[in-house]
Amino acid sequence: MISFKVATGLALGYALTMSAAFAGELVINSDQSDPAPKKAMETLLEGFKTAHPEVTVKWNNFDHEGYKSAIRNFLTADAPDVVAWYSGNRMAPFVKAGLFEDVTDLWTENKLDDQLKSAVKSMEIDGKKWGIPYSYYQWGIYYRKDIFAEQGITPPKNWAELVAACEKLKAAGMTPFAIGTKALWPTGGWFDYLNLRVNGYEFHMDLTAGKVPYTDPKVKAVFEKWAELVKPGYFLENHAAIDWQDAIPQFVQGKAPMYLMGNFAVAAMKDGGLKEEQIGFLQFPEITAGIPMAEDAPTESFHIPSGAKNKEDARKFLAYLATPEAQTKMNEVLGQLPVNNQSAKSNDPFLKAGFDMLANAYALAQFYDRDAPAEMAKVGMEGFQQFMVKPDNVDAILERLEKARGRIYK
Amino acid sequence: MGSTVSARSGFWKRNQQRLAPWLFLAPGMIMFAIYVIIPIFQSIWISFYDWDGLGPKTWIGLGNYVELLDDEAFYTSLKNNILWLVLYLLAVPAGLAVALFLNQTVTGIRLYKSLFFFPFVISQVVVGLIFTWFYAPDFGLLSALIKTLTGQSIAILADERYVTLGIIAAGLWPQIAYCMILYLTGLNNINPEQVEAARMDGARGWSLLWNIILPQLGPATFIAIVVTVIGALRSFDLVSIMTDGGPYGSSRVLSFYMYEQALSEYGYRMGYGAAIAVVLFMIMMVFITLFIVRMLMRERHA
């Protein structure tokens, strides 16, 4: 009997520490499990502590992959005060289910529409804003400067030059592009850029919003361009068996000297032993002349769950997160670009290049799996992967995507 | 007070014989109801809805099942499940062969037995990772071997023709060990007198195995088939670890497809996932019924 009492006591105590929402305590759940994001988060929290010493922060850091399913549980069961999530269509289910708090007031109070201009669209659903973006990064083609110089290739500016460069590299015994599609999403980057360059931003947004059929000739045209790279074998063979990190060694060893990736790949390339001057960055070249260049730039953000217990401090935290100082400091550690346009510029050559590119961009897309609803993204990227293995099946693939579109967007 | 006690004890005394078994069964039955029976009906119920797990449910009747009938990915998964069922059963004869081979008295046989049993002890996740490396293009042992033999490199896990076979091969490794252990225990219980008698009558080799040994291994075979069939139907971890269903969904099995639709990053279609689960349950039900009928018949004969 006594032992039973002790056991319940322990269980009760455990339950209490788990819910852990004491007055003045701010509970933050996020998924900064990789070293750089983790350190950036610590920097942010330190800064917040100095600015608001009256608030004690309790930070629960989750594993990156596990977080994606965990968030659904804790948002409904025991909501923290602030959560990390993604903007665009990835937050739509939570917004529609009423699990995120409308923070439009924070934006108007702090005049953020101006300062966070580039991310306004991606944080908006139904004319309201649902979070504060703090960081984004560019996508583009990273290439081996030394190998390009050796082969006498100048960074391609348009499609013909890109194909010519590929031909030259292939003839020299290399595979032009590194890629690993096991996790599917790297294929999304390719589709995004080809579609943005062939058909432009508006069409891409209409497509990911489900307004255009995948069997449209314009979509077909994207795959025809893609086939010009797939059919001659310009992508790593066996890419379906490997993850994006597994393709990095091929890039480092010079077997595949180009890589369409997000800026986070640079750290992995440097870890692999490349020096900064060996890596170059180039904007994805023009395909259809005259179409304004839009870019992929996924944005990261924090949100307040509608079930939060300490919304007052959560608002303080989000307001702090929006300031140029906080974003400068955090992104310095993170190696990404601050969203606030009054932040200090970075000295990192890749970030500089990315900043210049994005500042002049016609518009920013979030990424295929954030612009399209999750279900469509899954079917779509699976189709892209299949296309990259079997380019001749393009019609069957597009019909399958169209069928999925008919079901998903009702 | 005394009267109530006597009344209560009277009721207890009168019904003790009838109540006692139910009382003993109660904890198990309650658990079984909460964790097995009720969820089965809940799944069937959810399969009639369109539901993302958060928002309101919409009743769509048989909509999910109609969609399943027209879903390529579902047929791929079903086909792979059948492939799994058929090929996974190879573990039973293979396990028997290993068991017969190891059923001898040599110095250190215990060590050999435990070495053969080892793959079953390590977790499926580890098995999956080991085989992923084994198959890995460029540096994997198998692909290096194939390359030296044929001059061509095959990325087994990236090729829709071989991927499921590759995963099943990984699954067979621990499953054979499991069947082997079942048969080894079975072989321990074989009546030596019968074997001796058969030998005296001139039975050797195959006829000895077929007519004398195998019939006595009946119970072991039954259990081996049951666990293998169930193992094949719920094959999930290896698919998830080794390919994540890829390339482009060609190595999916039903359980993995259900998980993907209902619970994965890009899914959250609870209704559709539940419908897949119900189909999987129906398939399992066929085998479960067969096993139960067989078991009941045995008990009646015994």
Interface residues (C-beta under 8 A of the other chain):
Chain A: E65 K68 S69 R72 T76 P93 F94 K96 A97 L99 T181 K182 A183 L184 E237 N238 H239 A240 A241 I242 D369 A374 E375 A377 K378 E382 G383 Q385 Q386 V389 R400 R407
Chain B: D52 G53 L54 G55 E67 E72 Y135 A136 P137 D138 S153 A155 I156 L157 A158 E160 T243 D244 G246 P247 Y248 G249 E260 L263 S264 E265 Y266 G267 Y268 R269
